[in-house]
Amino acid sequence: MRGSEYYRVTPVRVMTTGLVLSGILLGMILFSLCLGPAGISLKDALTWVTGSRSVDQTAWMILFKIRLPRILLAGLVGFTLAFGGVVFQALLRNPLAEPFILGISSGAAVGTIIGIVLGLGFNLGVPLLSFMGAMFTILLVMGIAGRHGGLESSTLLLTGVIINAFFTAVIMFFIATTSGSRLHSMLFWLYGDLSQSRYVQLSIGLPLILAVSGIIYFFSRHLNLIVGGEESALQMGVEVELLKWISFLGISLMTGLVVSFSGIIGFVGLIVPHLMRMVLGADHRLLMPAAALGGAVFLIAADTFARTILSPSELPVGVITAFLGAPFFIYLLRQRGSQWTQS
């Protein structure tokens, strides 16, 4: 059994863990850059990235126009989904919660499919409609759940499940009435598609996600208190309902944005937070940044595997995360509450 000293969180420990995980993330980015149908060695990639040797036009296109934006987008999506999983699990006090549980993904999917049907491009039109669908969904969920005052966790979860089921039916309607290349685009996107990544998406998403996650991280101590019980948190001076609104809207903004770029990628917000909690403890001052960086590493690794395992064809990355996440979900379901409710 590890002693309490192991789990004690200090600024030095937070910084050290962040630097270690950032180094692992950088290594994963470089490793992923070298993998693909066009063989590029790690030595060549390093010399080209650092600018110490010129690169031919074909290799430059592969590295910096195709692979690098996709890798960076995968990292951004993984960062967001894992961070959101930590926050939702704390606020709902439910170890099985993740960003998609409130129906955000299905709302974004409906918006995306409408954009595909209308023939809009993935650079602006489709992401915009997807983002609007996600925001409409979370406002609808929170509006219904908060109708009688307060945001009760069980009511939020139930409302999210019901709305998610309705939007899933809408998605199936569009799929059933569509054919040809648009149907292929819909199906591929629904299981997670990072092949449409562009630097413009990163320039839009990165500042917003860092800003919102920074605001929510400011309340990490309050999340520690909420996990111990909302009543005790209120007695300690935490504005529980206000924090719920800020966190739910913020995480929904982040998730809706990345889902509009990447499609539906499940289980990242479930697997990574729990693995980090097992290793580093449950203090959100450390857990939130560690899970976010771990989520970036995890999804880059999963997407690299997805695009190389059947090369030159590729799998949607959501298929890989589902293969890993479904058994993990069953394990957590069997163990639910065994450690979560312990003080």
LINBEL-V656933 format. One record per residue. N is the residue number from 0. RES is the residue in one letter. SS is DSSP state (a for helix, b for strand, c for the rest). NEAR is the number of other ideal C-beta (glycine too) atoms within 12 Angstrom. D_FIRST is the distance of its C-alpha to the first C-alpha in whole Angstrom. Layout:
BEGIN
n=N res=RES ss=SS near=NEAR d_first=D_FIRST
n=N res=RES ss=SS near=NEAR d_first=D_FIRST
END
This chain:
BEGIN
n=0 res=M ss=c near=5 d_first=0
n=1 res=R ss=c near=11 d_first=4
n=2 res=G ss=c near=8 d_first=6
n=3 res=S ss=a near=11 d_first=9
n=4 res=E ss=a near=10 d_first=11
n=5 res=Y ss=a near=14 d_first=10
n=6 res=Y ss=a near=21 d_first=12
n=7 res=R ss=c near=17 d_first=15
n=8 res=V ss=c near=27 d_first=18
n=9 res=T ss=c near=14 d_first=21
n=10 res=P ss=a near=13 d_first=24
n=11 res=V ss=a near=12 d_first=23
n=12 res=R ss=a near=23 d_first=20
n=13 res=V ss=a near=26 d_first=22
n=14 res=M ss=a near=17 d_first=25
n=15 res=T ss=a near=18 d_first=23
n=16 res=T ss=a near=30 d_first=21
n=17 res=G ss=a near=26 d_first=25
n=18 res=L ss=a near=17 d_first=27
n=19 res=V ss=a near=22 d_first=24
n=20 res=L ss=a near=34 d_first=25
n=21 res=S ss=a near=23 d_first=28
n=22 res=G ss=a near=16 d_first=29
n=23 res=I ss=a near=23 d_first=27
n=24 res=L ss=a near=33 d_first=30
n=25 res=L ss=a near=23 d_first=33
n=26 res=G ss=a near=20 d_first=32
n=27 res=M ss=a near=32 d_first=32
n=28 res=I ss=a near=36 d_first=35
n=29 res=L ss=a near=29 d_first=37
n=30 res=F ss=a near=25 d_first=36
n=31 res=S ss=a near=37 d_first=37
n=32 res=L ss=a near=35 d_first=40
n=33 res=C ss=c near=29 d_first=41
n=34 res=L ss=c near=31 d_first=40
n=35 res=G ss=c near=28 d_first=43
n=36 res=P ss=c near=16 d_first=47
n=37 res=A ss=c near=22 d_first=48
n=38 res=G ss=c near=15 d_first=46
n=39 res=I ss=c near=31 d_first=45
n=40 res=S ss=c near=17 d_first=44
n=41 res=L ss=a near=18 d_first=41
n=42 res=K ss=a near=15 d_first=43
n=43 res=D ss=a near=24 d_first=46
n=44 res=A ss=a near=32 d_first=44
n=45 res=L ss=a near=22 d_first=42
n=46 res=T ss=a near=18 d_first=46
n=47 res=W ss=a near=28 d_first=47
n=48 res=V ss=a near=24 d_first=45
n=49 res=T ss=a near=13 d_first=45
n=50 res=G ss=c near=11 d_first=49
n=51 res=S ss=c near=12 d_first=50
n=52 res=R ss=c near=15 d_first=52
n=53 res=S ss=c near=12 d_first=54
n=54 res=V ss=c near=22 d_first=53
n=55 res=D ss=c near=14 d_first=55
n=56 res=Q ss=a near=12 d_first=56
n=57 res=T ss=a near=13 d_first=54
n=58 res=A ss=a near=26 d_first=51
n=59 res=W ss=a near=22 d_first=51
n=60 res=M ss=a near=17 d_first=51
n=61 res=I ss=a near=26 d_first=49
n=62 res=L ss=a near=32 d_first=46
n=63 res=F ss=a near=23 d_first=47
n=64 res=K ss=a near=17 d_first=49
n=65 res=I ss=a near=29 d_first=47
n=66 res=R ss=a near=37 d_first=43
n=67 res=L ss=a near=30 d_first=42
n=68 res=P ss=a near=30 d_first=43
n=69 res=R ss=a near=39 d_first=41
n=70 res=I ss=a near=40 d_first=38
n=71 res=L ss=a near=36 d_first=38
n=72 res=L ss=a near=47 d_first=39
n=73 res=A ss=a near=49 d_first=36
n=74 res=G ss=a near=44 d_first=33
n=75 res=L ss=a near=46 d_first=35
n=76 res=V ss=a near=51 d_first=34
n=77 res=G ss=a near=47 d_first=31
n=78 res=F ss=a near=45 d_first=30
n=79 res=T ss=a near=50 d_first=32
n=80 res=L ss=a near=54 d_first=30
n=81 res=A ss=a near=49 d_first=27
n=82 res=F ss=a near=48 d_first=27
n=83 res=G ss=a near=52 d_first=29
n=84 res=G ss=a near=47 d_first=26
n=85 res=V ss=a near=51 d_first=24
n=86 res=V ss=a near=48 d_first=27
n=87 res=F ss=a near=44 d_first=28
n=88 res=Q ss=a near=40 d_first=24
n=89 res=A ss=a near=46 d_first=24
n=90 res=L ss=a near=44 d_first=27
n=91 res=L ss=c near=36 d_first=28
n=92 res=R ss=c near=32 d_first=24
n=93 res=N ss=c near=29 d_first=24
n=94 res=P ss=c near=35 d_first=22
n=95 res=L ss=c near=31 d_first=25
n=96 res=A ss=c near=35 d_first=27
n=97 res=E ss=c near=45 d_first=28
n=98 res=P ss=a near=51 d_first=32
n=99 res=F ss=a near=48 d_first=34
n=100 res=I ss=a near=42 d_first=33
n=101 res=L ss=a near=48 d_first=36
n=102 res=G ss=c near=44 d_first=38
n=103 res=I ss=a near=49 d_first=39
n=104 res=S ss=a near=47 d_first=39
n=105 res=S ss=a near=42 d_first=42
n=106 res=G ss=a near=41 d_first=44
n=107 res=A ss=a near=47 d_first=43
n=108 res=A ss=a near=46 d_first=44
n=109 res=V ss=a near=43 d_first=47
n=110 res=G ss=a near=38 d_first=48
n=111 res=T ss=a near=47 d_first=48
n=112 res=I ss=a near=39 d_first=50
n=113 res=I ss=a near=30 d_first=53
n=114 res=G ss=a near=32 d_first=53
n=115 res=I ss=a near=36 d_first=53
n=116 res=V ss=a near=27 d_first=56
n=117 res=L ss=c near=17 d_first=58
n=118 res=G ss=c near=16 d_first=58
n=119 res=L ss=c near=22 d_first=56
n=120 res=G ss=c near=18 d_first=54
n=121 res=F ss=c near=30 d_first=50
n=122 res=N ss=c near=19 d_first=51
n=123 res=L ss=c near=19 d_first=52
n=124 res=G ss=a near=21 d_first=53
n=125 res=V ss=a near=38 d_first=50
n=126 res=P ss=a near=36 d_first=47
n=127 res=L ss=a near=27 d_first=49
n=128 res=L ss=a near=31 d_first=50
n=129 res=S ss=a near=42 d_first=46
n=130 res=F ss=a near=36 d_first=45
n=131 res=M ss=a near=26 d_first=48
n=132 res=G ss=a near=37 d_first=46
n=133 res=A ss=a near=44 d_first=43
n=134 res=M ss=a near=31 d_first=44
n=135 res=F ss=a near=26 d_first=46
n=136 res=T ss=a near=42 d_first=43
n=137 res=I ss=a near=45 d_first=41
n=138 res=L ss=a near=26 d_first=44
n=139 res=L ss=a near=29 d_first=45
n=140 res=V ss=a near=36 d_first=41
n=141 res=M ss=a near=32 d_first=41
n=142 res=G ss=a near=20 d_first=44
n=143 res=I ss=a near=24 d_first=44
n=144 res=A ss=a near=32 d_first=41
n=145 res=G ss=c near=23 d_first=42
n=146 res=R ss=c near=15 d_first=45
n=147 res=H ss=c near=10 d_first=45
n=148 res=G ss=c near=9 d_first=43
n=149 res=G ss=c near=19 d_first=39
n=150 res=L ss=c near=34 d_first=37
n=151 res=E ss=c near=23 d_first=35
n=152 res=S ss=a near=30 d_first=32
n=153 res=S ss=a near=16 d_first=33
n=154 res=T ss=a near=24 d_first=37
n=155 res=L ss=a near=38 d_first=36
n=156 res=L ss=a near=28 d_first=34
n=157 res=L ss=a near=21 d_first=37
n=158 res=T ss=a near=30 d_first=39
n=159 res=G ss=a near=38 d_first=38
n=160 res=V ss=a near=24 d_first=38
n=161 res=I ss=a near=23 d_first=41
n=162 res=I ss=a near=35 d_first=43
n=163 res=N ss=a near=32 d_first=41
n=164 res=A ss=a near=16 d_first=42
n=165 res=F ss=a near=22 d_first=46
n=166 res=F ss=a near=36 d_first=45
n=167 res=T ss=a near=25 d_first=44
n=168 res=A ss=a near=17 d_first=48
n=169 res=V ss=a near=26 d_first=49
n=170 res=I ss=a near=34 d_first=48
n=171 res=M ss=a near=20 d_first=49
n=172 res=F ss=a near=17 d_first=52
n=173 res=F ss=a near=29 d_first=53
n=174 res=I ss=a near=25 d_first=52
n=175 res=A ss=a near=14 d_first=54
n=176 res=T ss=c near=15 d_first=57
n=177 res=T ss=c near=22 d_first=56
n=178 res=S ss=c near=14 d_first=57
n=179 res=G ss=c near=13 d_first=58
n=180 res=S ss=a near=13 d_first=56
n=181 res=R ss=a near=24 d_first=54
n=182 res=L ss=a near=19 d_first=53
n=183 res=H ss=a near=17 d_first=51
n=184 res=S ss=a near=30 d_first=50
n=185 res=M ss=a near=33 d_first=48
n=186 res=L ss=a near=29 d_first=46
n=187 res=F ss=a near=31 d_first=45
n=188 res=W ss=a near=40 d_first=44
n=189 res=L ss=a near=36 d_first=42
n=190 res=Y ss=c near=29 d_first=40
n=191 res=G ss=c near=43 d_first=39
n=192 res=D ss=c near=38 d_first=42
n=193 res=L ss=c near=45 d_first=41
n=194 res=S ss=c near=28 d_first=45
n=195 res=Q ss=c near=29 d_first=47
n=196 res=S ss=c near=34 d_first=45
n=197 res=R ss=c near=26 d_first=47
n=198 res=Y ss=a near=21 d_first=46
n=199 res=V ss=a near=19 d_first=48
n=200 res=Q ss=a near=35 d_first=45
n=201 res=L ss=a near=29 d_first=43
n=202 res=S ss=a near=17 d_first=45
n=203 res=I ss=a near=22 d_first=45
n=204 res=G ss=a near=36 d_first=41
n=205 res=L ss=a near=27 d_first=39
n=206 res=P ss=a near=16 d_first=41
n=207 res=L ss=a near=25 d_first=40
n=208 res=I ss=a near=39 d_first=37
n=209 res=L ss=a near=21 d_first=36
n=210 res=A ss=a near=17 d_first=38
n=211 res=V ss=a near=32 d_first=36
n=212 res=S ss=a near=39 d_first=33
n=213 res=G ss=a near=19 d_first=33
n=214 res=I ss=a near=23 d_first=34
n=215 res=I ss=a near=37 d_first=32
n=216 res=Y ss=a near=32 d_first=29
n=217 res=F ss=c near=19 d_first=31
n=218 res=F ss=c near=30 d_first=29
n=219 res=S ss=a near=34 d_first=26
n=220 res=R ss=a near=23 d_first=25
n=221 res=H ss=a near=32 d_first=27
n=222 res=L ss=a near=36 d_first=25
n=223 res=N ss=a near=29 d_first=22
n=224 res=L ss=a near=28 d_first=24
n=225 res=I ss=a near=36 d_first=25
n=226 res=V ss=a near=35 d_first=22
n=227 res=G ss=c near=26 d_first=21
n=228 res=G ss=c near=19 d_first=25
n=229 res=E ss=a near=27 d_first=28
n=230 res=E ss=a near=13 d_first=30
n=231 res=S ss=a near=18 d_first=27
n=232 res=A ss=a near=27 d_first=28
n=233 res=L ss=a near=19 d_first=32
n=234 res=Q ss=a near=13 d_first=31
n=235 res=M ss=c near=17 d_first=30
n=236 res=G ss=c near=13 d_first=33
n=237 res=V ss=c near=27 d_first=32
n=238 res=E ss=c near=18 d_first=35
n=239 res=V ss=a near=32 d_first=33
n=240 res=E ss=a near=24 d_first=36
n=241 res=L ss=a near=20 d_first=37
n=242 res=L ss=a near=33 d_first=34
n=243 res=K ss=a near=37 d_first=34
n=244 res=W ss=a near=25 d_first=37
n=245 res=I ss=a near=26 d_first=36
n=246 res=S ss=a near=45 d_first=33
n=247 res=F ss=a near=43 d_first=35
n=248 res=L ss=a near=31 d_first=38
n=249 res=G ss=a near=35 d_first=37
n=250 res=I ss=a near=49 d_first=34
n=251 res=S ss=a near=43 d_first=37
n=252 res=L ss=a near=34 d_first=39
n=253 res=M ss=a near=47 d_first=37
n=254 res=T ss=a near=54 d_first=36
n=255 res=G ss=a near=49 d_first=40
n=256 res=L ss=a near=42 d_first=41
n=257 res=V ss=a near=52 d_first=39
n=258 res=V ss=a near=54 d_first=39
n=259 res=S ss=a near=46 d_first=43
n=260 res=F ss=a near=48 d_first=43
n=261 res=S ss=a near=53 d_first=40
n=262 res=G ss=c near=45 d_first=41
n=263 res=I ss=c near=47 d_first=38
n=264 res=I ss=c near=51 d_first=35
n=265 res=G ss=c near=41 d_first=32
n=266 res=F ss=c near=41 d_first=28
n=267 res=V ss=a near=53 d_first=28
n=268 res=G ss=a near=49 d_first=27
n=269 res=L ss=a near=42 d_first=24
n=270 res=I ss=a near=41 d_first=23
n=271 res=V ss=a near=44 d_first=22
n=272 res=P ss=a near=46 d_first=21
n=273 res=H ss=a near=37 d_first=18
n=274 res=L ss=a near=28 d_first=17
n=275 res=M ss=a near=34 d_first=17
n=276 res=R ss=a near=31 d_first=15
n=277 res=M ss=a near=23 d_first=12
n=278 res=V ss=a near=21 d_first=12
n=279 res=L ss=a near=34 d_first=14
n=280 res=G ss=c near=26 d_first=13
n=281 res=A ss=c near=35 d_first=15
n=282 res=D ss=c near=31 d_first=17
n=283 res=H ss=a near=38 d_first=21
n=284 res=R ss=a near=31 d_first=22
n=285 res=L ss=a near=39 d_first=20
n=286 res=L ss=a near=42 d_first=20
n=287 res=M ss=a near=46 d_first=23
n=288 res=P ss=a near=39 d_first=25
n=289 res=A ss=a near=45 d_first=22
n=290 res=A ss=a near=50 d_first=23
n=291 res=A ss=a near=47 d_first=26
n=292 res=L ss=a near=39 d_first=26
n=293 res=G ss=a near=43 d_first=24
n=294 res=G ss=a near=49 d_first=27
n=295 res=A ss=a near=41 d_first=30
n=296 res=V ss=a near=37 d_first=28
n=297 res=F ss=a near=44 d_first=27
n=298 res=L ss=a near=48 d_first=31
n=299 res=I ss=a near=42 d_first=33
n=300 res=A ss=a near=33 d_first=31
n=301 res=A ss=a near=42 d_first=32
n=302 res=D ss=a near=45 d_first=35
n=303 res=T ss=a near=33 d_first=36
n=304 res=F ss=a near=28 d_first=35
n=305 res=A ss=a near=37 d_first=37
n=306 res=R ss=a near=33 d_first=40
n=307 res=T ss=a near=25 d_first=40
n=308 res=I ss=c near=20 d_first=39
n=309 res=L ss=c near=14 d_first=43
n=310 res=S ss=c near=16 d_first=45
n=311 res=P ss=c near=10 d_first=47
n=312 res=S ss=c near=13 d_first=46
n=313 res=E ss=c near=27 d_first=43
n=314 res=L ss=c near=26 d_first=41
n=315 res=P ss=c near=34 d_first=40
n=316 res=V ss=a near=46 d_first=37
n=317 res=G ss=a near=37 d_first=36
n=318 res=V ss=a near=30 d_first=36
n=319 res=I ss=a near=34 d_first=33
n=320 res=T ss=a near=43 d_first=31
n=321 res=A ss=a near=27 d_first=32
n=322 res=F ss=a near=22 d_first=31
n=323 res=L ss=a near=28 d_first=28
n=324 res=G ss=a near=35 d_first=27
n=325 res=A ss=a near=19 d_first=28
n=326 res=P ss=a near=16 d_first=26
n=327 res=F ss=a near=29 d_first=23
n=328 res=F ss=a near=26 d_first=25
n=329 res=I ss=a near=15 d_first=25
n=330 res=Y ss=a near=20 d_first=21
n=331 res=L ss=a near=30 d_first=20
n=332 res=L ss=a near=17 d_first=23
n=333 res=R ss=a near=13 d_first=22
n=334 res=Q ss=a near=17 d_first=18
n=335 res=R ss=c near=19 d_first=20
n=336 res=G ss=c near=14 d_first=19
n=337 res=S ss=c near=12 d_first=16
n=338 res=Q ss=c near=16 d_first=14
n=339 res=W ss=c near=23 d_first=17
n=340 res=T ss=c near=15 d_first=18
n=341 res=Q ss=c near=10 d_first=15
n=342 res=S ss=c near=11 d_first=15
END
